[in-house]
Amino acid sequence: MNEIINILKEKKSIPLDKFINIALYNKKFGYYMKKNPFGKEGDFITAPMISNLFGEMIAIWCVSFWESVGKPSKILLVELGPGDGSLCKNLLKTFKQFKNFYNSLEINLLETSDKLKLLQKAKINNKKVKWVKNINNINRGPIIFLGNEFFDALPIKQIYKRKKLFFEKYVALSNDNRKIKFLHKKANDSLVKNIQNLNLISKGNTIEYPVEAIKFLKGISKKINKFDGGLLIFDYGYKIKKNQDTMQSVAKHRYLDLFSNPGHSDITSHINFRLFQKILKKNNLNVKKIANQNEFLKKMGILERANILSKKMTFKEKANMFYRLKRLLDPKEMGHLFKVIFAQKKNKNFSLGF
Ligand SMILES: C[S@@+](CC[C@H](N)C(=O)[O-])C[C@H]1O[C@@H](n2cnc3c(N)ncnc32)[C@H](O)[C@@H]1O
């Protein structure tokens, strides 16, 4: 917190996206750079940690996708922001059961945090897995890009429209230099133009502009167009056509004020899936549908798989497995709050899970 206050003292004010970037990813004191935020003892838990069946369903989806592109002798899976490595570990376990696929497979992990990279390396330990610094350096395919709760952890901008003028939210210190607050500055022309081009304007509401996600989607789309493959995203998000302020901060499994403890709490925003769909289409990819997470997992057969597994389980193990599945599938829990989108080359039509 003190480090962030010092930066704000020096810079006076910074755009919201820069603030998020510092709070989460500053090399010295950014939230993701210095701790393992995951799990019961940490701040939050994600789907791969809730149930292994989540990764198992995605693994089967990957194998089916590989079959749909003609079982190429090389297939690259790129996981975006692998967290503590749970998903990759689960995927590998299932992949090993599909020998031909496994022999063709290479995995690249894109991770910005050295601290988390160490966790991933300790957990995964497989020669097929390499860590990459930048997706621009990838030069072969087909590529499956996979991100679970990756895009919601990327910095965004927030903008308002008032009486025909656009204002961007900045972050600054209060007069006594003790508290962090929002400040509104006139948005620059290029930002306004970008918002207008994406048709994001809606009077009175907060417009969220996912500046970093847009860069990633551009780079990823370029690779898919060039090498074939697709992008599969699981994330917190919404489909309704309404601008809204979705920024939130979490620590120890509880919500807190965005500015109360930056550097020590997670900061996320929900994904505007219709906007992602629009951007991916503009990038020349084919996006059929945005599915709820429970729809995707059920279509992949998660309940049937759980029933098979339950036959060899004690009552206690069964209860535990179905309790975890409820968290993933219940519409009031992750089932509807999380959405899934798949983007692929324009002439391709793989639709498993959707
Ligand atoms: C919310 S966590 C999700 C972790 C994991 N996918 C899961 O589901 O448990 C976000 C992850 O993305 C990583 N990350 C965020 N921004 C990144 C960037 N620009 N490049 C690479 N990794 C990034 C974080 O360090 C973290 O591993």
Ligand as a Chemical Component Dictionary entry (heavy atoms), coordinates in Angstrom:
data_LIG
# 
_chem_comp.id                   LIG 
_chem_comp.type                 NON-POLYMER 
_chem_comp.pdbx_formal_charge   0 
_chem_comp.three_letter_code    LIG 
# 
loop_
_chem_comp_atom.comp_id 
_chem_comp_atom.atom_id 
_chem_comp_atom.alt_atom_id 
_chem_comp_atom.type_symbol 
_chem_comp_atom.charge 
_chem_comp_atom.model_Cartn_x 
_chem_comp_atom.model_Cartn_y 
_chem_comp_atom.model_Cartn_z 
_chem_comp_atom.pdbx_ordinal 
LIG C1  C1  C 0  -6.873 -15.205 -11.715 1  
LIG S1  S1  S 1  -5.410 -16.022 -12.086 2  
LIG C2  C2  C 0  -6.040 -17.460 -12.909 3  
LIG C3  C3  C 0  -5.212 -18.655 -12.678 4  
LIG C4  C4  C 0  -5.593 -19.976 -13.342 5  
LIG N1  N1  N 0  -5.851 -19.830 -14.748 6  
LIG C5  C5  C 0  -6.733 -20.643 -12.641 7  
LIG O1  O1  O 0  -7.789 -20.769 -13.250 8  
LIG O2  O2  O -1 -6.576 -21.037 -11.503 9  
LIG C6  C6  C 0  -4.671 -15.056 -13.384 10 
LIG C7  C7  C 0  -3.366 -15.592 -13.904 11 
LIG O3  O3  O 0  -2.942 -14.842 -15.048 12 
LIG C8  C8  C 0  -1.589 -14.418 -14.870 13 
LIG N2  N2  N 0  -1.401 -13.191 -15.690 14 
LIG C9  C9  C 0  -2.012 -12.011 -15.555 15 
LIG N3  N3  N 0  -1.614 -11.130 -16.498 16 
LIG C10 C10 C 0  -0.756 -11.795 -17.286 17 
LIG C11 C11 C 0  -0.006 -11.437 -18.456 18 
LIG N4  N4  N 0  -0.090 -10.226 -18.994 19 
LIG N5  N5  N 0  0.771  -12.379 -19.017 20 
LIG C12 C12 C 0  0.860  -13.624 -18.478 21 
LIG N6  N6  N 0  0.194  -14.008 -17.378 22 
LIG C13 C13 C 0  -0.599 -13.111 -16.776 23 
LIG C14 C14 C 0  -1.494 -14.244 -13.366 24 
LIG O4  O4  O 0  -0.193 -14.128 -12.883 25 
LIG C15 C15 C 0  -2.221 -15.517 -12.924 26 
LIG O5  O5  O 0  -1.419 -16.653 -13.070 27 
# 
loop_
_chem_comp_bond.comp_id 
_chem_comp_bond.atom_id_1 
_chem_comp_bond.atom_id_2 
_chem_comp_bond.value_order 
_chem_comp_bond.pdbx_ordinal 
LIG C1  S1  SING 1  
LIG S1  C2  SING 2  
LIG S1  C6  SING 3  
LIG C2  C3  SING 4  
LIG C3  C4  SING 5  
LIG C4  N1  SING 6  
LIG C4  C5  SING 7  
LIG C5  O1  DOUB 8  
LIG C5  O2  SING 9  
LIG C6  C7  SING 10 
LIG C7  O3  SING 11 
LIG C7  C15 SING 12 
LIG O3  C8  SING 13 
LIG C8  N2  SING 14 
LIG C8  C14 SING 15 
LIG N2  C9  SING 16 
LIG N2  C13 SING 17 
LIG C9  N3  DOUB 18 
LIG N3  C10 SING 19 
LIG C10 C11 SING 20 
LIG C10 C13 DOUB 21 
LIG C11 N4  SING 22 
LIG C11 N5  DOUB 23 
LIG N5  C12 SING 24 
LIG C12 N6  DOUB 25 
LIG N6  C13 SING 26 
LIG C14 O4  SING 27 
LIG C14 C15 SING 28 
LIG C15 O5  SING 29 
# 
